[in-house]
Amino acid sequence: MNKYLKIISLSLALTGTVFLPNVNAASSTEMLITIAESNPVLVERLNVVALNDAKQLHQILKMADSKPELLERLLNLAETDAEAFKQLVTISNAEEAQVNDEVSTTGINDGGIIQT
């Protein structure tokens, strides 16, 4: 059983790091390993999501921001109220797009022309 949990935690950690930005990859892997050691039921639930809907897993991991308690709350919400979860994803994506738009107005995303 212990080997089984280690295999699942490793595969989940690898899957999670593929979907997360490189900046958070180390901390998300750490988070997933911690969860695997302390909450095997949550690991099983995440594994089911990973097998059935990789996009949803990506959204959950991204929004959890490497915080295990947020991860579990988001997973609970996704399982119990899919519509509310979709709305949160939309809001999160809009916030992210707004941040990216602010970066592009500083000349970084201006077609390759450096303006002074």
VENURQUI-V282475 format. One record per residue. N is the residue number from 1. RES is the residue in one small letter. SS is DSSP state (hx for helix, st for strand, lp for the rest). NEAR is the number of other C-alpha atoms within 12 Angstrom. Layout:
BEGIN
N_RES_SS_NEAR / N_RES_SS_NEAR
END
This chain:
BEGIN
1_m_lp_8 / 2_n_hx_11 / 3_k_hx_11 / 4_y_hx_15 / 5_l_hx_26 / 6_k_hx_22 / 7_i_hx_20 / 8_i_hx_31 / 9_s_hx_34 / 10_l_hx_25 / 11_s_hx_24 / 12_l_hx_38 / 13_a_hx_34 / 14_l_hx_23 / 15_t_hx_26 / 16_g_hx_41 / 17_t_hx_28 / 18_v_hx_24 / 19_f_hx_26 / 20_l_lp_28 / 21_p_lp_20 / 22_n_hx_14 / 23_v_hx_15 / 24_n_hx_22 / 25_a_hx_23 / 26_a_hx_20 / 27_s_hx_24 / 28_s_hx_35 / 29_t_hx_32 / 30_e_hx_24 / 31_m_hx_33 / 32_l_hx_41 / 33_i_hx_30 / 34_t_hx_25 / 35_i_hx_31 / 36_a_hx_31 / 37_e_hx_22 / 38_s_hx_16 / 39_n_lp_20 / 40_p_hx_24 / 41_v_hx_17 / 42_l_hx_29 / 43_v_hx_35 / 44_e_hx_25 / 45_r_hx_27 / 46_l_hx_38 / 47_n_hx_30 / 48_v_hx_19 / 49_v_hx_26 / 50_a_hx_28 / 51_l_hx_18 / 52_n_hx_13 / 53_d_lp_16 / 54_a_hx_21 / 55_k_hx_20 / 56_q_hx_28 / 57_l_hx_35 / 58_h_hx_30 / 59_q_hx_31 / 60_i_hx_38 / 61_l_hx_41 / 62_k_hx_34 / 63_m_hx_35 / 64_a_hx_28 / 65_d_lp_29 / 66_s_lp_30 / 67_k_lp_23 / 68_p_hx_30 / 69_e_hx_21 / 70_l_hx_18 / 71_l_hx_29 / 72_e_hx_29 / 73_r_hx_20 / 74_l_hx_33 / 75_l_hx_35 / 76_n_hx_20 / 77_l_hx_21 / 78_a_hx_27 / 79_e_hx_21 / 80_t_hx_13 / 81_d_lp_15 / 82_a_hx_16 / 83_e_hx_13 / 84_a_hx_17 / 85_f_hx_23 / 86_k_hx_23 / 87_q_hx_16 / 88_l_hx_22 / 89_v_hx_27 / 90_t_hx_16 / 91_i_hx_16 / 92_s_hx_20 / 93_n_hx_17 / 94_a_hx_14 / 95_e_hx_15 / 96_e_hx_16 / 97_a_hx_14 / 98_q_hx_14 / 99_v_hx_14 / 100_n_hx_16 / 101_d_hx_16 / 102_e_hx_14 / 103_v_hx_14 / 104_s_hx_15 / 105_t_hx_14 / 106_t_hx_15 / 107_g_hx_16 / 108_i_hx_16 / 109_n_lp_15 / 110_d_lp_13 / 111_g_lp_10 / 112_g_lp_9 / 113_i_lp_10 / 114_i_lp_10 / 115_q_lp_11 / 116_t_lp_6
END
